[in-house]
Amino acid sequence: MRVWEQLIDRSQYECSGLQELYFTESAFRFIRIQCDVKFLTINANIEALYLTDSPEFDPKTSIVIPKQNIMPTEMLYNWEPPTAGGYISGEIINGHVRHKLDDRSSIINQFSQPYVVGSVKLLLNYTSNYFIAISTDGQRFRHIKTERNVSGWRIVTFPKQPVMFIKIVGTKATSEMFRLHKLECPAV
């Protein structure tokens, strides 16, 4: 009978794709991955490494606190499991993502795993009104910022917390479409 010690718990997050998991130094012989969903595919390439310069992570939750932009540098794809996350709402056209100005449309990015972040940076090429909300489950979003009649680079800061989803909703634009030309997280 083995005694198992839980190092990481991601049961409250919808993780997908390649996962990079960090924890404080530990000696162990076996790794057990437990999942509470019906279907789980694990690539046989599981690696456990000792790093002397691992990224900063919250020791309580083992969630990475990124120091550089974790968003794709170009808006080229929508989310398709099991990729590394991406836009699950919004239409990507000519290097920007957009949505119609109505009561149901939005731009939502889903990360493949949670990150502890406290800022986002976005580029609006046209004068717009918008709001940003964040979530860990994709259902309950927490409003973090509203801005009116703004354009150019916008930096939004908030208390650092785990984030899996970033939702941006345009409420006014120069046409019937709200356009987001760049999104960075965290704002660096």
Secondary structure in CASP SS format (residue, H / E / C, confidence):
PFRMAT SS
TARGET T0000
AUTHOR 0000-0000-0000
METHOD secondary structure of the structure
MODEL  1
M C 1.00
R C 1.00
V C 1.00
W C 1.00
E C 1.00
Q C 1.00
L C 1.00
I C 1.00
D C 1.00
R C 1.00
S C 1.00
Q C 1.00
Y C 1.00
E C 1.00
C C 1.00
S C 1.00
G C 1.00
L C 1.00
Q C 1.00
E C 1.00
L C 1.00
Y C 1.00
F C 1.00
T C 1.00
E C 1.00
S C 1.00
A C 1.00
F C 1.00
R C 1.00
F C 1.00
I C 1.00
R C 1.00
I C 1.00
Q C 1.00
C C 1.00
D C 1.00
V C 1.00
K C 1.00
F C 1.00
L C 1.00
T C 1.00
I C 1.00
N C 1.00
A C 1.00
N C 1.00
I C 1.00
E C 1.00
A C 1.00
L C 1.00
Y C 1.00
L C 1.00
T C 1.00
D C 1.00
S C 1.00
P C 1.00
E C 1.00
F E 1.00
D C 1.00
P C 1.00
K C 1.00
T C 1.00
S C 1.00
I C 1.00
V E 1.00
I C 1.00
P C 1.00
K C 1.00
Q C 1.00
N C 1.00
I C 1.00
M C 1.00
P C 1.00
T C 1.00
E C 1.00
M C 1.00
L C 1.00
Y C 1.00
N E 1.00
W C 1.00
E C 1.00
P C 1.00
P C 1.00
T C 1.00
A C 1.00
G E 1.00
G E 1.00
Y E 1.00
I E 1.00
S E 1.00
G C 1.00
E E 1.00
I E 1.00
I E 1.00
N C 1.00
G C 1.00
H E 1.00
V E 1.00
R E 1.00
H E 1.00
K E 1.00
L C 1.00
D C 1.00
D C 1.00
R C 1.00
S C 1.00
S C 1.00
I E 1.00
I E 1.00
N E 1.00
Q E 1.00
F E 1.00
S E 1.00
Q E 1.00
P E 1.00
Y E 1.00
V E 1.00
V E 1.00
G E 1.00
S E 1.00
V E 1.00
K E 1.00
L E 1.00
L E 1.00
L E 1.00
N E 1.00
Y E 1.00
T E 1.00
S E 1.00
N E 1.00
Y E 1.00
F E 1.00
I E 1.00
A E 1.00
I E 1.00
S E 1.00
T C 1.00
D C 1.00
G C 1.00
Q C 1.00
R C 1.00
F C 1.00
R E 1.00
H E 1.00
I E 1.00
K E 1.00
T E 1.00
E E 1.00
R E 1.00
N E 1.00
V E 1.00
S E 1.00
G E 1.00
W E 1.00
R E 1.00
I E 1.00
V E 1.00
T E 1.00
F E 1.00
P E 1.00
K E 1.00
Q E 1.00
P E 1.00
V E 1.00
M E 1.00
F E 1.00
I E 1.00
K E 1.00
I E 1.00
V E 1.00
G E 1.00
T E 1.00
K E 1.00
A C 1.00
T C 1.00
S C 1.00
E C 1.00
M E 1.00
F E 1.00
R E 1.00
L E 1.00
H C 1.00
K E 1.00
L E 1.00
E E 1.00
C C 1.00
P C 1.00
A C 1.00
V C 1.00
END
